[in-house]
Amino acid sequence: MFHKAPEINIQHHPLKGEHGLPEYYPAPPLNSNSLFYIQRNQNQNTVVYELNRLHDGSINQEYPMNVFWIRYSDQGEQKELNYIQNKLAYGYHSSMINKDCFQFHLAAYEKQKFYIDLQKGYQNHIYTKLEGRLCRVTNLYVFAEELGVFPRVKFVEFYGFDVQTQIPAYHKSVFSI
């Protein structure tokens, strides 16, 4: 089901992933609540975003997404985000536009707005504007340098599809600090 990562000699690859999402990183399994996921250069562990449904099947309007780790380094164990990860990095802030649409931004970067579009009978999607185009986002890759307690993000890659053309979309945001 998942590709086994090749052995990496850290001495020869001190900045693994520096040139983009490694091909051997596993994609998390999809289900009817899947929205998108984030992977990082530090390891293959993946942050997954899924719809947060109530017992009656409706979407939790206050917290429309569940966010959790798939820890591939621990045999694919699922684990909740810790407080700091939720408040400063992978958590989100959302508002309801209508019963079928929510706007949100990630805690780490509030400038990039995303939208959850709930489609009856179809896969639900996340959308954002990339270079002036509306794109359906499937995943993000974050490259960061470890500098003590808080890593410094160097770039973020967005992967998905252009809504108009259905052509794969890619965008790289570079951060200089």
Residue pairs with C-beta under 8 A, 6 or more apart in sequence:
1 29
2 26
2 72
2 76
3 24
3 26
4 24
5 24
5 25
5 44
6 24
8 16
10 16
15 41
16 22
16 41
17 40
17 41
17 141
17 143
18 41
18 143
20 141
20 157
21 39
21 139
21 141
21 157
21 159
25 39
25 44
25 46
26 44
26 46
26 72
27 37
27 139
28 34
28 37
28 46
28 48
28 70
31 50
32 123
33 50
33 51
33 53
33 66
33 124
34 48
34 50
34 123
34 124
35 49
35 50
35 51
35 65
35 116
35 124
35 125
35 126
36 49
36 126
36 137
36 138
36 139
36 140
37 46
37 47
37 48
37 49
37 138
37 139
37 140
38 46
38 47
38 49
38 90
38 139
38 140
38 141
38 142
39 46
39 47
39 139
39 140
39 141
39 142
40 141
40 142
40 143
40 144
41 141
41 142
41 143
41 144
42 144
42 146
42 151
43 72
43 73
44 72
44 73
45 69
45 70
45 71
45 72
45 73
46 69
46 70
46 72
47 67
47 68
47 69
47 81
47 90
48 67
48 68
48 69
48 70
49 65
49 66
49 67
49 92
49 126
50 65
50 66
50 68
51 59
51 64
51 65
51 66
51 116
51 118
51 124
52 59
52 60
52 63
52 64
52 65
52 66
53 59
53 60
54 60
59 102
59 118
61 96
61 99
63 94
64 94
64 96
64 102
64 104
64 116
65 92
65 94
65 104
65 116
67 81
67 86
67 90
67 91
67 92
68 78
68 79
68 80
68 81
69 78
69 79
69 80
69 81
70 76
70 77
70 78
71 77
71 78
71 79
81 90
81 91
85 91
86 107
87 107
88 107
88 108
88 150
89 106
89 107
89 108
90 106
90 107
90 108
91 106
91 107
92 104
92 105
92 106
92 107
93 104
93 105
93 107
93 110
94 102
94 103
94 104
94 116
95 102
95 103
95 104
96 102
97 103
97 115
99 118
100 117
100 118
100 119
101 115
101 116
101 117
101 118
102 115
102 116
103 113
103 114
103 115
104 113
104 114
104 115
104 116
105 111
105 112
105 113
105 114
106 112
106 114
108 153
109 156
112 128
112 173
113 128
113 129
114 126
114 127
114 128
114 137
115 126
115 127
115 128
116 124
116 125
116 126
117 124
117 125
117 126
117 127
118 124
119 125
125 136
125 137
126 136
126 137
127 134
127 135
127 136
127 137
127 163
128 134
128 135
128 137
128 158
129 135
130 158
130 160
130 169
130 171
131 171
133 162
133 163
133 164
133 169
134 162
134 163
134 164
135 158
135 160
135 161
135 162
135 163
135 169
135 171
136 160
136 161
136 163
136 169
137 158
137 159
137 160
138 159
138 160
138 161
139 159
139 160
140 156
140 157
140 158
140 159
141 156
141 157
141 159
142 153
142 155
142 156
143 153
143 154
143 155
143 156
143 157
144 151
144 152
144 153
144 154
145 151
145 152
145 154
152 177
153 175
154 174
154 175
155 172
155 173
155 174
155 175
156 172
156 173
156 175
157 170
157 171
157 172
157 173
158 169
158 170
158 171
158 172
158 173
159 168
159 169
159 170
160 168
160 169
161 167
161 168
161 169
162 168
162 169
